[in-house]
Amino acid sequence: MALDDLRSVGIVGGTFNPPHLGHLALARHALTELDLERVFLMPAYRAPGKPPEPDPGAEHRVRMCRLAAAGTAGVSACVLEVERGGTSYTADTLRAIHEDWPDAELTLIVGADTARTMPSWRDPENVLELARIAIAEREPTDAEEALAALAAVGGAPGREERRERRTSTAGALVLEMPRIGISSSLVRRRVAEGERVEDLVGGAVAGYIAQLGLYREPAGIRGS
């Protein structure tokens, strides 16, 4: 399917430092469960409010996202935030995607911990106007606080209403999926300790990290 014809787009945002199999599992799960035509892995150029961490740079993170998504139909990396530069705000990103695909239904796919912070985001009301929110719930109680936070912004239906409106263009819905115990910080720590990470990031991303010597130093920050 040509990208110009997209009618339903999911966005998984983050620093992807590095992308791991948990990110890919979330994208695949959302693609099928929400009946999306495309899910974008959207690496931030610079995430707002995120504490400094070892970072090989945005271009490397984009390349690793492309390697992670390769071979998975319907999932691809998007360079919109990296090309824009500066601090990556979700509202700006959704507006830009809407300009490119004005007829597409947008779904922002986030973990419950991320959704809980939405009231502190820039233009959270605009985020809810531009996209429905799919909350990845790994435990039965994960989404409750997140839904309360979204309700404080406006537009989040209750649990029963959510279940009836899984294809709605407004509000929020719960995306139930198994817990995957992987984090980017775990990957970086294992690389710094000289351990293999294929089981965490897949062979292509692990090979890229090894070839370029990324994340070898346990401390210190590289420019992004």
C-alpha positions in Angstrom: 0.0 0.0 0.0 1.3 3.4 -0.9 1.8 5.7 2.0 -0.3 8.4 0.3 -3.3 6.1 0.7 -3.0 5.6 4.4 -6.3 5.8 6.4 -5.1 4.5 9.8 -1.7 5.3 11.3 -0.3 4.3 14.6 2.7 6.1 16.2 5.0 4.6 18.8 7.3 7.4 20.0 10.4 7.4 22.1 14.1 7.8 22.1 14.7 4.2 20.9 18.1 4.3 22.6 18.3 1.6 21.3 15.1 0.1 19.9 14.4 -3.4 21.4 12.1 -6.3 20.8 9.6 -4.9 23.3 9.1 -1.8 21.0 8.7 -4.1 18.0 6.2 -6.4 19.8 4.1 -3.3 20.8 4.1 -2.1 17.2 3.1 -5.5 15.9 0.4 -6.0 18.5 -1.1 -2.6 17.9 -1.0 -3.1 14.1 -3.2 -6.2 14.4 -5.3 -5.5 17.4 -6.3 -2.0 16.3 -6.5 -2.9 12.6 -4.0 -0.3 11.6 -2.5 0.0 8.1 0.8 1.4 9.3 2.7 1.8 12.6 5.6 4.2 12.7 8.5 3.9 15.1 9.1 7.6 15.8 12.5 8.3 17.3 12.7 11.7 19.0 15.5 14.1 18.2 15.5 15.2 21.8 12.8 14.0 24.2 11.4 16.8 26.5 12.3 16.4 30.2 14.3 13.2 29.7 17.4 13.0 31.9 20.8 12.7 30.0 21.8 9.2 29.0 24.5 7.7 26.8 23.3 8.5 23.3 25.1 7.6 20.0 23.1 10.3 18.2 19.7 10.6 16.5 20.9 9.3 13.1 22.2 6.0 14.7 18.9 5.6 16.5 17.0 6.0 13.3 19.2 3.5 11.5 18.6 1.0 14.4 14.8 1.6 14.2 15.0 0.8 10.4 16.9 -2.4 11.1 14.5 -3.4 13.9 11.4 -2.9 11.6 12.9 -4.4 8.5 10.9 -7.5 7.4 7.8 -6.6 9.5 5.0 -5.7 7.1 3.2 -2.5 8.2 5.9 -1.3 10.6 8.5 1.3 9.6 10.7 4.0 11.1 9.7 7.6 10.6 12.3 10.4 10.6 9.9 13.3 11.1 11.1 14.3 14.5 14.8 13.8 13.8 14.6 15.9 10.6 12.7 18.7 12.5 15.4 18.8 15.2 15.1 20.5 18.5 12.9 19.2 21.3 10.4 16.7 20.0 6.8 17.5 21.2 4.1 15.0 20.4 1.5 17.7 19.5 3.8 19.2 16.9 4.4 15.7 15.4 0.7 14.8 15.2 0.0 18.1 13.5 2.7 17.4 10.9 1.4 13.9 10.3 -2.1 15.2 10.0 -0.9 17.7 7.3 0.7 14.8 5.3 -2.3 12.5 5.7 -5.3 14.7 6.5 -7.8 11.8 6.1 -5.9 9.3 8.2 -7.1 8.3 11.7 -4.1 8.7 14.0 -3.5 6.5 17.1 -0.8 7.4 19.6 0.4 4.2 21.2 1.9 4.7 24.7 2.7 2.8 27.8 0.6 3.4 30.9 3.5 5.1 32.6 3.8 7.6 29.7 0.1 8.2 29.5 0.0 9.2 33.1 2.3 12.1 32.4 0.1 13.5 29.6 -1.3 16.4 31.6 2.2 17.9 31.8 2.8 17.6 28.0 2.8 20.6 25.7 -0.7 21.1 24.3 -2.2 17.9 25.7 -5.7 19.0 24.6 -4.5 19.2 21.0 -2.9 15.7 21.3 -6.3 14.3 22.2 -8.0 16.2 19.4 -5.6 14.9 16.8 -5.3 11.3 17.9 -6.9 8.6 19.9 -4.7 7.2 22.6 -4.0 3.5 22.9 -2.6 2.6 26.3 -0.5 -0.6 26.5 -1.7 -2.4 29.6 0.6 -5.1 30.9 -1.1 -5.5 34.3 -4.8 -5.2 35.0 -4.4 -2.0 37.0 -1.8 -0.4 34.7 -4.3 1.7 32.8 -6.5 3.0 35.5 -4.2 5.9 36.6 -3.4 6.6 33.0 -7.1 6.9 32.2 -7.6 9.2 35.1 -4.8 11.4 33.9 -6.3 11.6 30.4 -9.7 12.3 31.9 -8.1 15.3 33.6 -7.1 16.6 30.2 -10.4 15.7 28.6 -11.7 13.1 26.1 -11.0 9.8 27.9 -14.0 7.6 28.2 -14.6 5.1 31.0 -13.6 1.5 30.9 -16.9 0.1 29.7 -17.3 2.9 27.1 -13.7 2.2 26.0 -14.5 -1.4 25.3 -17.4 -0.4 23.1 -15.4 2.3 21.2 -12.3 0.4 20.2 -12.5 2.0 16.7 -13.4 5.4 17.9 -11.4 8.4 16.7 -11.7 10.1 20.1 -10.7 9.3 23.6 -8.6 6.4 24.8 -8.6 2.7 24.7 -6.7 -0.1 26.4 -4.3 -2.3 24.4 -3.8 -5.4 26.5 -0.6 -7.4 25.9 1.8 -9.6 27.7 4.6 -8.0 29.8 7.9 -8.0 28.1 10.8 -7.4 30.5 13.1 -5.4 28.2 14.2 -1.8 28.5 16.7 0.3 26.6 18.7 0.9 29.8 19.0 -2.8 30.2 20.4 -3.2 26.7 22.9 -0.4 27.3 24.0 -1.9 30.5 24.5 -5.3 29.1 26.5 -3.9 26.1 28.7 -1.9 28.5 29.4 -5.1 30.5 30.4 -6.9 27.3 27.3 -9.2 27.2 25.4 -10.3 24.1 22.1 -8.5 23.4 20.6 -10.4 20.4 17.9 -11.7 22.7 16.9 -8.2 23.6 17.2 -6.3 20.3 17.4 -8.9 17.5 20.4 -9.9 15.4 20.4 -6.9 13.0 20.4 -4.2 15.8 22.9 -6.2 17.9 25.2 -6.4 14.9 25.0 -2.7 14.3 25.7 -1.9 17.9 28.7 -4.3 17.9 30.1 -3.1 14.5 30.1 0.6 15.6 31.0 0.0 19.2 27.9 1.8 20.5 27.2 1.9 24.3 30.6 0.4 25.2 31.3 3.0 27.8 29.3 2.7 31.0 29.4 6.4 31.7 29.6 9.6 29.6 27.2 11.2 27.2 27.7 11.4 23.4 26.0 14.2 21.5 22.5 13.6 20.1 
